[in-house]
Each structure stands twice: as structure tokens, then as C-alpha cells.
Amino acid sequence: MAAAILVNMDEQLMRGRVYGSDHDDPDPGPRPGRDYAELVGGPLDGLLLDVTGWTAHRLAEETALPTEIGRYGPGGRSVYAPRPSAPGKRDWRHDTP
């Protein structure tokens, strides 16, 4: 089961921002009642991934997230996998076209 992530407010601007939120959203942070995993490493480092409602099977799998800031630019994806020792974190594995 994923756990809500607490993020230090002094960290970089993207930290605490939910992956997929609009850049002009005045409150891009986590919402009450939702479950998040922190993305660690790679181009999406520090963003929170909303995993609310994900099954145990889906939580255990790698996730390929669309991003324009990875190695392959627009249309590329960054792959993150769950960290076995910390279910609330997903570690970057590689970028893919």
C-alpha cells in the first residue's frame, strides 16, 4: 500500500508537485485522501505520482511515464519501479522512446 509523502518545503520548486498537474496550477501539491509515491532520480525526480486506487499488482510493476524532459524528448517516457524497502518511493530505471 502506498503512503502519503511529506516533503520539506525548502526543497526545489518541483518537489511536492504532483506528476501531471498543470504548470499554472496555483496548488499543484498533493490532495487529502489520495495516495502518492515519490519519484526518485531521473527527469521526474521529486514529483509525486498519484497511485490512489492502484492494485497491489500494478503497484509492484514498473511504470512508464510520459515526459518531454527525458532522454528522448517529446514522446519519450521515463520508467520508474517500486523500491522494495520503501513502498512510498519509485526509483528511476531508464528512459525509453
N, C-alpha and C positions, 0 to 999 in steps of 0.2 A: 504494500500500500504506500502510495506517495504521501509525503508530508509537506505542509506549507513551509516555505523557505523564508527565513528572516534575513534581511540584507542590511548591512551597515550603510547608513545614509551618506557617509563621507566617501564612499567608493565612486568609481567613474560613473558618468551620466547614464550609460546603458544599464547598469546594474539595477535590478528591481523592476525593469521594464519587462512586460510580458511579450514573448515572441508573437509576432503577427499583429501587435497593436499599431494603430496609425501613428506616424511620426508627429502629427499635430494634436494628438490626444492629450488634453490637459492632465489626465490622470491615467498614465499607461501602466500603472503598477497592478499588483495582484488584487483580486476581488475577494471579499469574505465568502466563505462557503465553497471555495474552489480549491483544488489540489494542484500543486506545482512541483516541478522538478527543475533544478538549476542546471543549465547547460555549462559545461566546464571545458575550456580550451577551444581552439578553432575560431572561426569567424563570428560565432554567436555566443562567445564566452560571456557569462554573467547574465544572460537573458533567462527568463523563467518560461518554461514550457507548461502550458495548461494540460494536465493529464486527468482532469476530472472525468470520471466515468470510464476510464480505460480499464480493460480486463487485465487480470494477472498475466495472461499470455502476452497481451500487447505491451504491458509494462516491461516484460522480460526480453523483448525483441529490440533490435536496433531500429532507429527512426531516421529516415532521410528527410531533412527539412529544406524546402526551397529557400535559396538565398542568392542575392546578387553580389554579395561581398566575399564569396568563397573563391577558390582557385579557378573555377570555370565561369565565373561571372553570371550574367543573366541566364536563367535556365538551369543553373547548377544547383546541386544540393549538398548539404553537409550532413554527414552521418554521425549520430550520437548513440551510444549504447549505455544501458544502465550500469552503474557502479555497484557490484555485488555487496560491498561493505557499507554502502551508503545509498539506500533506495531513493533518497531525495535528490540524487545527483546523476547526471548523464554525461559521460565523457566523450569528447570528440574522437572519432576514429580516422576519418578521411573525408575528402570532398570527392564528388562524383559528378559526371556530366548529366 
